Amino acid sequence: MKTTSRRWLTTALSVALLLTPTLAWAEDGSGTDSHDTPHARVMIGSPSPTASPITPRMADTPQIGAGQLCTRIGDVTGSVSNETGNRFGQLDQDFSQRNTNVAARFENASKRIADARSKADADRQADFDRLNAKATTDAQKQAVATFVATVKQAVTTRRAAVDAADATFRAGVLAAISQRQTQLLAAATTYKNTVAAATAAARASCAAGARPDTVRATLRAALTTARANLQAARTTADKVHSNLDPLKTAHQTAIAQADATFKAAVAQALATLKSALGA
C-alpha cells in the first residue's frame, strides 16, 4: 500500500507540475508574453484612429479676374462655401469610420481572448481529470479537490484583474480618440464659420460698391488667415498615440501583477497538495 501510495504521489505531482504552465500562461495566450494585450491588439500596426480635419484649398474655385469679382461674387463665394461644406461632411464620415474600426478591433480582441480562455479551461479540466483518476483514498480525493478549487479560484481572480485592466485601457483609448476628434472638429468648425463670414463680408462689400480688387484682396487675406489658423490648430491638437504610453504602462503593470498573484496561488496550492499527499 505504501508503495502504491508513493507511486501515485509521484504520478500526481508530475501531472500537477506539468499542469502549472497551462494554468499560469494559457489564460489568454500561449506564453508569458502572449497576453494579447489591448495596446498590441488595437493600436500597433493599425491606422491612426483619428481623421484629418478639412484641408483648405481654393483650387476648385473659379479663376476670376479682380475686375470681375463683384459681378461674379456668387460663383466665387458659392464655390468656396460648397467645397468647405463638402470637406466638413467628409470629416464627420472619417471620424465615424475610424470609431467603427477601433470598436471592431476591440471586439475582435475580446473574441480571441474568450476563445483562448475556453481552450485553457478545457485543457485545465483534462489535467484535473487525470489527477482525480489517480486519487484512490478519501484523503487523496480531498487533497485533489482542494487543489482544484484553489486553482479555479486563482484563475477567476486573475481573469477579473485582466478584464479590469483591459476595460481601463479601452476606456483610455476611446477617451484619447474622442479628445483629439473634439479638438479637430472645433478647429474645423471655426474654419467653416470664418470662411462663411469672409464670403458674406465679400458679398456685402460688393453690394455696397467697394472696388472689386479691394474686395478680392480682403477675401483672400481672410481665407489665408483661416487656413493658417486651422493648420496651427491641427498641429497643436493632442496626439492619440503619445497619450497611450501611460495607458500601456499601467496595463502592463496590472497584467504583471495579476500574473504574479496567480503564480503564487498556484505554487501554494501545489505545495499544499504535495504536503497532503505525502502525509
Summary of the structure (lengths in Angstrom):
residues: 279
radius of gyration: 32.5
end to end distance: 13.6
largest distance: 115.0
contacts: 860
relative contact order: 0.17
helix: 83%
strand: 0%
